[in-house]
Each structure stands twice: as structure tokens, then as C-alpha cells.
Amino acid sequence: MGNEVAVTQPKGIASFLSNDKVKANILQVVGQKNTTRFIASVVSAVQNTPALQECSHNSILSAALLGEALNLSPSPQLGQFYMVPYKKKDREGKVVSVDAQFQLGAKGYKQLAMRTGQYKDLDVIYIRQGEYRGRDRSTGKHKFEFIEDDAIREELPVIGYLAYFELLNGFRKEIFWTRSKMEKHADQYSQAFNLSDFHLLQEGKISKKDLWKYSSFWYKSFDEMAEKTMIRQLISKWGIMSIEMSDAYEQDMAVISEDGSPRYIDNETVNQHEDDLSQANTVDFEEVSETVGNEAVQENGGDPF
């Protein structure tokens, strides 16, 4: 891999978490009752995601503690939040560190929203081919006619995403994005995603030897990322956000430093092959100037997802 060097850990995550000082810090945050469960869940998440084993132990612990503070599970199968590995390189292309990034999943957003006690319903519906019926001429709102037979419906391609919520007080809001709009959104805001390459990948025109380059969630689980994007857009603009949810929103897609402060990093060129869609992707990014860094904070803390 040229001048890239492997970043390895001197010991496993289980040994790190069992260190007396580290365990004392965990105990202080999660309490005696939850310490054993917390450590077991983190070890399991790392063992099930090989790319995480390259990450600094402190970044894994910080991301996991943030998830714990939000009472969310790190299990990839539950999809509440992910610890996503990112490789950091200097300008010469040498790997200087690999950090775990905290990333909320669509189910995590739903869980936090429902905990506010203000939502009667919250969901994202995949709109299938033939279900969109244009706009109402008097209100301008989108119209849909859903196919009743699920077996037939699920065989049809997804052409858009409808996100909606209804509060207990009766207030309801919905937004609709076409799949084309979502693709352009991902192409604009995620540097790990290229729309032309995505279309080639869908058409089976990417050679097997190059598939490892396309391990970003936007490539491997586009609809899931689209679902998260819709919920994030909807709630942040029109929903009720508790302090807990606001904190999660602000720290979503950030590497959590040891002092608890978030450091936002943008998605860059993917260089880690992942076979399982439930596993996190590894992304490369280079040192950036202060100006670019501020732009990344604005992007990841604003409306990219």
C-alpha cells in the first residue's frame, strides 16, 4: 500500500477496558450495575467489526460512552449507533492514527425522539415506482397511492422517501425527497460517495478487485443512510428536540476526544474493504487547514444528513 503503514494496538480492547484506571473511569460514568454489561457490549462490537480493531482504544471508549450516555446500544444489528473507523493521514499519505467516529443510526434518532414523550408517530416510508401521484393543486402537497400487495410492492424499485411525524398535540409534518435528490445530496456532502461510481456499481460495471473501494455506507446501504438523512432533516427543522436529542444531533458523525469534546471529520476516500453491511467502513482523510476544518464542522453539524 505504498507509504501507508499499519496502525496497531499493543493489546486488545478487552485488556484495555480491564485496566484499573480505565475501569474506574467507566464505573464513574455508567455505575457499578452497568459496568460489566457496558464492557461486554463494547468488546462484542469491536470483535464483530474487524476495522474497529485498528482504532485507538480511547476513541472507541469515548464513542461508546457517548452512546451509553444516550442509553443506546452499540450493536450493529440494532442500528441505534455505530462506531465508524476513520484513518487519519498526514500530507505524505502516512497513517498517523485510526479513530472511531460516533455515528447515530436511523433507529437511534427514532428512539431518542420517542423518548421525548411528544411524538405519536415517526417513520420513513420508501416510495415505490408508481406510488407517487404528483402534487395537490390547491395545497401543493405531495400525493401518494400505495400499492396494497406487499409482495408486489417490495419487488418495485424505490423512487423516493417520505418522512413524517405526528405529535401528541396533533401537529403533523412530512417531507418527501426523490431518490434522485437523495443521490445528489450524498454526492454533494459525502466525499466518500461519487454518484457516477454509484451508478456503475448498481449496473455491475465495477470489477471485483475494485469493490473494496466502495465500502462507504452510502454505497452499501444507501436506503438506510437515506432514512437517517430524512429523519435528521425532518426533526432538526420541525420536530421537538429534547436536550438529550440536541446533544446527540450535535455530536453525530464526530470523533469524541478524551475530554468529551466532538471533533468533526468529513468522509473521504474509502480504502478498507468490508464484506458485511453491518460492519463499519474505514475512511481516509488528510490533515486540513483551519478554514476547511470549520467548513467540515458546519457541514456535519448542519444539514448534510
Secondary structure, DSSP 8 states (H G I E B T S, - for coil): -TT------SS-HHHHHHSHHHHHHHHHHH-HHHHHHHHHHHHHHHHH-GGGGGS-HHHHHHHHHHHHHTT----TTTTSEEEEEEEEE-TTS-EEEEEEEEEE-HHHHHHHHHHTT-EEEEEEEEEETT-EEEE-TTT--EEE---S-HHHHTTS-EEEEEEEEEETTS-EEEEEEEHHHHHHHHHHH-TT--HHHHHHHHTT-S-GGGGGGG-SHHHH-HHHHHHHHHHHHHHHHHS---HHHHHHHHHTTEEE-TTS-EEE-----B----SSTTS---EEEE---HHHHHHHHHHHHSS--
